[in-house]
């Protein structure tokens, strides 16, 4: 498991670059996003960037467990 500071940096940079790529669409930004996605997957033990982001948010300090079992019908 990655150190929380490293994980936070990866998540933050990934989110920012996703927004930048949405505006510019350049290949350099896309390449860095791919690198960050791989690093996030390795750091969280997942094989999908969306799962990696969810796992990272659960591993970061201040993460709270959300139990919605009482809301089920």
N, CA, C and O atoms as a MOPAC input file, in Angstrom:
PM7 MOZYME 1SCF
protein

 N      0.84900 1    -1.17800 1     0.00000 1
 C      0.00000 1     0.00000 1     0.00000 1
 C      0.89700 1     1.24400 1     0.00000 1
 O      1.89400 1     1.31300 1     0.71800 1
 N      0.52300 1     2.19000 1    -0.80000 1
 C      1.29400 1     3.42800 1    -0.91500 1
 C      1.12200 1     4.29000 1     0.32600 1
 O      0.09900 1     4.22600 1     1.00800 1
 N      2.12900 1     5.09000 1     0.60300 1
 C      2.04400 1     6.05600 1     1.69300 1
 C      0.90800 1     7.02500 1     1.36000 1
 O      0.74900 1     7.40600 1     0.20000 1
 N      0.12100 1     7.42800 1     2.35100 1
 C     -1.00900 1     8.33100 1     2.08500 1
 C     -0.63400 1     9.61600 1     1.35200 1
 O     -1.40700 1    10.10300 1     0.52800 1
 N      0.52700 1    10.16500 1     1.63800 1
 C      0.93600 1    11.40000 1     0.95400 1
 C      1.18000 1    11.14100 1    -0.53500 1
 O      0.83400 1    11.96600 1    -1.38100 1
 N      1.77100 1    10.00000 1    -0.84000 1
 C      2.02800 1     9.64100 1    -2.23800 1
 C      0.70500 1     9.37700 1    -2.94500 1
 O      0.48200 1     9.84000 1    -4.06400 1
 N     -0.16300 1     8.63100 1    -2.28500 1
 C     -1.46200 1     8.31500 1    -2.85700 1
 C     -2.27300 1     9.58200 1    -3.11700 1
 O     -2.91100 1     9.70200 1    -4.16300 1
 N     -2.25700 1    10.51500 1    -2.18900 1
 C     -2.97500 1    11.77800 1    -2.34900 1
 C     -2.44500 1    12.54000 1    -3.55800 1
 O     -3.22100 1    13.09300 1    -4.33800 1
 N     -1.11700 1    12.56800 1    -3.71300 1
 C     -0.51400 1    13.27600 1    -4.84400 1
 C     -0.93400 1    12.64000 1    -6.16900 1
 O     -1.25700 1    13.34700 1    -7.12400 1
 N     -0.92900 1    11.31800 1    -6.22600 1
 C     -1.34400 1    10.62300 1    -7.44600 1
 C     -2.79400 1    10.93800 1    -7.80800 1
 O     -3.10500 1    11.24100 1    -8.96000 1
 N     -3.66600 1    10.86500 1    -6.82100 1
 C     -5.09000 1    11.13000 1    -7.05200 1
 C     -5.29700 1    12.57100 1    -7.50700 1
 O     -5.99900 1    12.82800 1    -8.48500 1
 N     -4.68700 1    13.49900 1    -6.79700 1
 C     -4.85800 1    14.91600 1    -7.13800 1
 C     -4.35900 1    15.22200 1    -8.54700 1
 O     -5.02900 1    15.91200 1    -9.31400 1
 N     -3.17100 1    14.70100 1    -8.88300 1
 C     -2.62200 1    14.96600 1   -10.21800 1
 C     -3.48600 1    14.31900 1   -11.29800 1
 O     -3.69900 1    14.90900 1   -12.35700 1
 N     -3.98100 1    13.11600 1   -11.03800 1
 C     -4.84200 1    12.43500 1   -12.01100 1
 C     -6.10200 1    13.24900 1   -12.28100 1
 O     -6.48200 1    13.44300 1   -13.43600 1
 N     -6.74400 1    13.72200 1   -11.22700 1
 C     -7.98300 1    14.49200 1   -11.37900 1
 C     -7.73000 1    15.79300 1   -12.14400 1
 O     -8.50600 1    16.15000 1   -13.03000 1
 N     -6.66100 1    16.49400 1   -11.80900 1
 C     -6.34500 1    17.75200 1   -12.49100 1
 C     -6.05500 1    17.50100 1   -13.96800 1
 O     -6.54900 1    18.22200 1   -14.83500 1
 N     -5.25600 1    16.48200 1   -14.25000 1
 C     -4.91000 1    16.21600 1   -15.64800 1
 C     -6.10300 1    15.72900 1   -16.45900 1
 O     -6.17500 1    15.98900 1   -17.66000 1
 N     -7.02300 1    15.04000 1   -15.83700 1
 C     -8.24800 1    14.64900 1   -16.53800 1
 C     -8.99300 1    15.89400 1   -17.01000 1
 O     -9.48000 1    15.94000 1   -18.14000 1
 N     -9.08000 1    16.89500 1   -16.15100 1
 C     -9.75700 1    18.14400 1   -16.50600 1
 C     -9.00000 1    18.88300 1   -17.60600 1
 O     -9.60900 1    19.41500 1   -18.53400 1
 N     -7.67800 1    18.91700 1   -17.50200 1
 C     -6.85700 1    19.58200 1   -18.51500 1
 C     -7.01300 1    18.86700 1   -19.85100 1
 O     -7.15700 1    19.50400 1   -20.89400 1
 N     -6.98200 1    17.54400 1   -19.81100 1
 C     -7.10700 1    16.76900 1   -21.04700 1
 C     -8.47500 1    16.97700 1   -21.69400 1
 O     -8.58800 1    16.98800 1   -22.92000 1
 N     -9.49500 1    17.13900 1   -20.88800 1
 C    -10.83600 1    17.37900 1   -21.42700 1
 C    -10.87200 1    18.69000 1   -22.21100 1
 O    -11.61900 1    18.81300 1   -23.18100 1
 N    -10.07100 1    19.66200 1   -21.79400 1
 C    -10.02500 1    20.94600 1   -22.48400 1
 C     -9.10900 1    20.93400 1   -23.69900 1
 O     -9.47000 1    21.43200 1   -24.76600 1
 N     -7.91100 1    20.35700 1   -23.52800 1
 C     -6.89400 1    20.42300 1   -24.58200 1
 C     -6.84300 1    19.17900 1   -25.45800 1
 O     -6.71500 1    19.27800 1   -26.67800 1
 N     -6.94200 1    18.02400 1   -24.84100 1
 C     -6.89400 1    16.77200 1   -25.58500 1
 C     -5.54500 1    16.44100 1   -26.19100 1
 O     -5.48600 1    15.69300 1   -27.16700 1
 N     -4.45000 1    16.97500 1   -25.64400 1
 C     -3.13300 1    16.70300 1   -26.22400 1
 C     -2.59600 1    15.33100 1   -25.81100 1
 O     -2.98900 1    14.78000 1   -24.78300 1
 N     -1.70600 1    14.80000 1   -26.61800 1
 C     -1.18200 1    13.45600 1   -26.37600 1
 C     -0.22900 1    13.40300 1   -25.18800 1
 O     -0.12500 1    12.37000 1   -24.52600 1
 N      0.46100 1    14.49200 1   -24.91100 1
 C      1.37600 1    14.52900 1   -23.76100 1
 C      0.59300 1    14.35900 1   -22.46000 1
 O      0.98700 1    13.58500 1   -21.58700 1
 N     -0.50400 1    15.07900 1   -22.33800 1
 C     -1.34400 1    14.97400 1   -21.14800 1
 C     -1.93500 1    13.57200 1   -21.04300 1
 O     -1.98900 1    12.99800 1   -19.95600 1
 N     -2.37300 1    13.02900 1   -22.16100 1
 C     -2.94700 1    11.67400 1   -22.17500 1
 C     -1.92100 1    10.64300 1   -21.71500 1
 O     -2.25200 1     9.70600 1   -20.98800 1
 N     -0.67600 1    10.82200 1   -22.14600 1
 C      0.39100 1     9.90500 1   -21.73000 1
 C      0.61900 1     9.94400 1   -20.23000 1
 O      0.78700 1     8.90400 1   -19.59400 1
 N      0.62400 1    11.13400 1   -19.67000 1
 C      0.82500 1    11.26500 1   -18.21600 1
 C     -0.36900 1    10.68600 1   -17.46600 1
 O     -0.18900 1    10.07500 1   -16.41300 1
 N     -1.57600 1    10.86200 1   -17.98000 1
 C     -2.76900 1    10.29100 1   -17.34500 1
 C     -2.65200 1     8.76500 1   -17.31300 1
 O     -2.99600 1     8.13300 1   -16.31400 1
 N     -2.17100 1     8.18500 1   -18.39600 1
 C     -1.98700 1     6.73600 1   -18.44900 1
 C     -0.96700 1     6.27900 1   -17.41400 1
 O     -1.17100 1     5.26500 1   -16.74700 1
 N      0.12900 1     7.01900 1   -17.27800 1
 C      1.14200 1     6.69700 1   -16.27100 1
 C      0.55900 1     6.76800 1   -14.86300 1
 O      0.80600 1     5.89300 1   -14.03300 1
 N     -0.20800 1     7.80600 1   -14.60600 1
 C     -0.82000 1     7.96800 1   -13.28300 1
 C     -1.83900 1     6.87900 1   -13.00800 1
 O     -1.93600 1     6.38600 1   -11.88400 1
 N     -2.59900 1     6.49800 1   -14.02600 1
 C     -3.58200 1     5.42500 1   -13.86100 1
 C     -2.88500 1     4.12800 1   -13.48300 1
 O     -3.34900 1     3.40900 1   -12.59800 1
 N     -1.77700 1     3.82600 1   -14.14300 1
 C     -1.00500 1     2.62100 1   -13.81500 1
 C     -0.45900 1     2.69000 1   -12.39100 1
 O     -0.52700 1     1.71200 1   -11.64700 1
 N      0.07400 1     3.83300 1   -12.02100 1
 C      0.61400 1     4.00100 1   -10.66800 1
 C     -0.48400 1     3.85500 1    -9.62100 1
 O     -0.25900 1     3.25100 1    -8.57200 1
 N     -1.65600 1     4.39600 1    -9.88900 1
 C     -2.78000 1     4.26200 1    -8.95600 1
 C     -3.21100 1     2.80700 1    -8.82100 1
 O     -3.48800 1     2.33900 1    -7.71700 1
 N     -3.26800 1     2.10000 1    -9.93000 1
 C     -3.65800 1     0.68700 1    -9.88700 1
 C     -2.64400 1    -0.13300 1    -9.09200 1
 O     -3.02800 1    -0.96600 1    -8.27200 1
 N     -1.37000 1     0.09500 1    -9.32600 1
 C     -0.33200 1    -0.62400 1    -8.59500 1
 C     -0.38900 1    -0.27300 1    -7.11800 1
 O     -0.27400 1    -1.15500 1    -6.26700 1
 N     -0.56300 1     0.99200 1    -6.80700 1
 C     -0.57300 1     1.45700 1    -5.41900 1
 C     -1.75600 1     0.94000 1    -4.61400 1
 O     -1.67400 1     0.79100 1    -3.39500 1
 N     -2.85400 1     0.67000 1    -5.30600 1
 C     -4.06600 1     0.23200 1    -4.60400 1
 C     -4.37000 1    -1.24400 1    -4.81000 1
 O     -5.31600 1    -1.76500 1    -4.22000 1
 N     -3.58300 1    -1.92800 1    -5.63900 1
 C     -3.80200 1    -3.34200 1    -5.87800 1
 C     -5.02700 1    -3.63500 1    -6.72800 1
 O     -5.66100 1    -4.67900 1    -6.57700 1
 N     -5.35600 1    -2.71400 1    -7.61600 1
 C     -6.51000 1    -2.87700 1    -8.49700 1
 C     -6.03400 1    -2.94700 1    -9.94600 1
 O     -4.86200 1    -2.70500 1   -10.23400 1
 N     -6.94200 1    -3.27600 1   -10.84500 1
 C     -6.56200 1    -3.35600 1   -12.25500 1
 C     -7.35400 1    -2.38700 1   -13.12300 1
 O     -7.25900 1    -2.42700 1   -14.35000 1
 N     -8.13000 1    -1.52200 1   -12.49200 1
 C     -8.97700 1    -0.56500 1   -13.20800 1
 C     -8.83500 1     0.78300 1   -12.51800 1
 O     -8.88600 1     0.85800 1   -11.29100 1
 N     -8.66000 1     1.84100 1   -13.28800 1
 C     -8.41500 1     3.15100 1   -12.68600 1
 C     -9.60300 1     3.63800 1   -11.85600 1
 O     -9.40500 1     4.28700 1   -10.82900 1
 N    -10.81800 1     3.34100 1   -12.27500 1
 C    -11.97600 1     3.75500 1   -11.47700 1
 C    -11.97700 1     3.06300 1   -10.12000 1
 O    -12.24500 1     3.69200 1    -9.09700 1
 N    -11.67800 1     1.77200 1   -10.11400 1
 C    -11.57900 1     1.03200 1    -8.84900 1
 C    -10.41100 1     1.55500 1    -8.02200 1
 O    -10.49300 1     1.62000 1    -6.79500 1
 N     -9.32700 1     1.92600 1    -8.69300 1
 C     -8.16000 1     2.46000 1    -7.99100 1
 C     -8.49700 1     3.78000 1    -7.29400 1
 O     -8.07300 1     4.01200 1    -6.16200 1
 N     -9.25200 1     4.63500 1    -7.96700 1
 C     -9.64100 1     5.91000 1    -7.35600 1
 C    -10.54200 1     5.68900 1    -6.14200 1
 O    -10.39700 1     6.36500 1    -5.12300 1
 N    -11.45700 1     4.75600 1    -6.25400 1
 C    -12.33900 1     4.44200 1    -5.11700 1
 C    -11.51400 1     3.89000 1    -3.96500 1
 O    -11.67100 1     4.31700 1    -2.82100 1
 N    -10.63600 1     2.93900 1    -4.26800 1
 C     -9.78700 1     2.35500 1    -3.22900 1
 C     -8.90200 1     3.41600 1    -2.58100 1
 O     -8.72900 1     3.43000 1    -1.36300 1
 N     -8.34800 1     4.29700 1    -3.39700 1
 C     -7.48700 1     5.35700 1    -2.86700 1
 C     -8.25300 1     6.25500 1    -1.90600 1
 O     -7.74600 1     6.60700 1    -0.84100 1
 N     -9.45900 1     6.62200 1    -2.27800 1
 C    -10.25500 1     7.48400 1    -1.40300 1
 C    -10.56800 1     6.79400 1    -0.07200 1
 O    -10.66400 1     7.45500 1     0.96200 1
 N    -10.72500 1     5.48200 1    -0.09600 1
 C    -10.97300 1     4.74500 1     1.14200 1
 C     -9.71200 1     4.61800 1     1.99100 1
 O     -9.79900 1     4.50700 1     3.21300 1
 N     -8.54900 1     4.63400 1     1.35800 1
 C     -7.29000 1     4.46800 1     2.08200 1
 C     -6.72600 1     5.77500 1     2.62000 1
 O     -5.88000 1     5.76700 1     3.51500 1
 N     -7.18400 1     6.88300 1     2.08700 1
 C     -6.63000 1     8.16900 1     2.50000 1
 C     -7.13400 1     8.57500 1     3.87600 1
 O     -8.25500 1     8.23800 1     4.25700 1
 N     -6.30800 1     9.29800 1     4.62100 1
 C     -6.74000 1     9.77300 1     5.93500 1
 C     -8.02900 1    10.57400 1     5.83500 1
 O     -8.22000 1    11.35900 1     4.90600 1
 N     -8.89600 1    10.36500 1     6.79200 1
 C    -10.16100 1    11.08200 1     6.82300 1
 C    -11.27600 1    10.35000 1     6.10800 1
 O    -12.42400 1    10.79600 1     6.11900 1
 N    -10.94400 1     9.21900 1     5.48200 1
 C    -11.97900 1     8.44300 1     4.79800 1
 C    -12.94600 1     7.89500 1     5.83900 1
 O    -12.54400 1     7.45200 1     6.91400 1
 N    -14.19800 1     7.93500 1     5.50100 1
 C    -15.21700 1     7.43700 1     6.41600 1
 C    -15.96000 1     6.28900 1     5.75600 1
 O    -16.25600 1     6.31100 1     4.56200 1
 N    -16.24400 1     5.30700 1     6.55900 1
 C    -17.00500 1     4.17600 1     6.05700 1
 C    -18.46100 1     4.58100 1     5.99400 1
 O    -19.01300 1     5.12200 1     6.95300 1
 N    -19.07400 1     4.31400 1     4.86100 1
 C    -20.48500 1     4.66900 1     4.68900 1
 C    -21.29300 1     3.38500 1     4.68600 1
 O    -21.11000 1     2.53600 1     3.81300 1
 N    -22.17100 1     3.24000 1     5.63900 1
 C    -23.02300 1     2.04500 1     5.73800 1
 C    -24.45200 1     2.44400 1     5.39600 1
 O    -25.11300 1     3.15000 1     6.15800 1
 N    -24.91900 1     1.98300 1     4.24000 1
 C    -26.28000 1     2.31700 1     3.84400 1
 C    -27.20900 1     1.12400 1     3.99600 1
 O    -28.27100 1     1.08800 1     3.37500 1
 N    -26.82700 1     0.14500 1     4.81200 1
 C    -27.63000 1    -1.05600 1     4.95900 1
 C    -28.99900 1    -0.75800 1     5.57100 1
 O    -29.95000 1    -1.50300 1     5.33600 1
 N    -29.11200 1     0.29800 1     6.33800 1
 C    -30.40300 1     0.64400 1     6.94500 1
 C    -31.34300 1     1.26600 1     5.92600 1
 O    -32.54800 1     1.35300 1     6.16200 1
 N    -30.79800 1     1.70100 1     4.79000 1
 C    -31.62800 1     2.33700 1     3.77000 1
 C    -32.21800 1     1.32500 1     2.78900 1
 O    -33.10400 1     1.66600 1     2.00500 1
 N    -31.73400 1     0.09200 1     2.82900 1
 C    -32.22600 1    -0.92200 1     1.89200 1
 C    -33.67300 1    -1.25800 1     2.19900 1
 O    -34.07500 1    -1.28100 1     3.36300 1
 N    -34.47300 1    -1.52300 1     1.14100 1
 C    -35.90000 1    -1.81900 1     1.35500 1
 C    -36.13600 1    -3.13000 1     2.05600 1
 O    -37.28400 1    -3.50300 1     2.29900 1

